[in-house]
Amino acid sequence: MKQYVIYAYDGTDKQALERRMTARPHHLVVAKQLKANGNFIIGGAILNDEGKMIGSSMIVQFETEEALYDWYNNDPYVTMSVWEKVEIKPFKVADV
């Protein structure tokens, strides 16, 4: 499978944290499905200096780039407008 690292930053408007917290339970259901399917390697929230969630970082793996974007385009953090700036890069987990 091809592996990818994702850095996704939330919007910075006043409703950004509220959107994240509304979408979060749905996003976690999807992440658990990804883990059960062997697509989710590791991930979590990016925090600011005050410890508040301002984004997400994930390492995922998919058979094809099409499968990656099928998940991404349907993730609640995308469909519910939580993530504003997203970087997706090919990645290789070290075999240690």
Secondary structure in CASP SS format (residue, H / E / C, confidence):
PFRMAT SS
TARGET T0000
AUTHOR 0000-0000-0000
METHOD secondary structure of the structure
MODEL  1
M C 1.00
K E 1.00
Q E 1.00
Y E 1.00
V E 1.00
I E 1.00
Y E 1.00
A E 1.00
Y E 1.00
D E 1.00
G C 1.00
T C 1.00
D C 1.00
K C 1.00
Q C 1.00
A H 1.00
L H 1.00
E H 1.00
R H 1.00
R H 1.00
M H 1.00
T H 1.00
A H 1.00
R H 1.00
P H 1.00
H H 1.00
H H 1.00
L H 1.00
V H 1.00
V H 1.00
A H 1.00
K H 1.00
Q H 1.00
L H 1.00
K H 1.00
A H 1.00
N C 1.00
G C 1.00
N C 1.00
F E 1.00
I E 1.00
I E 1.00
G E 1.00
G E 1.00
A E 1.00
I E 1.00
L E 1.00
N C 1.00
D C 1.00
E C 1.00
G C 1.00
K C 1.00
M E 1.00
I E 1.00
G E 1.00
S E 1.00
S E 1.00
M E 1.00
I E 1.00
V E 1.00
Q E 1.00
F E 1.00
E C 1.00
T C 1.00
E H 1.00
E H 1.00
A H 1.00
L H 1.00
Y H 1.00
D H 1.00
W H 1.00
Y H 1.00
N H 1.00
N H 1.00
D C 1.00
P H 1.00
Y H 1.00
V H 1.00
T H 1.00
M C 1.00
S C 1.00
V C 1.00
W E 1.00
E E 1.00
K E 1.00
V E 1.00
E E 1.00
I E 1.00
K E 1.00
P E 1.00
F E 1.00
K C 1.00
V C 1.00
A C 1.00
D C 1.00
V C 1.00
END
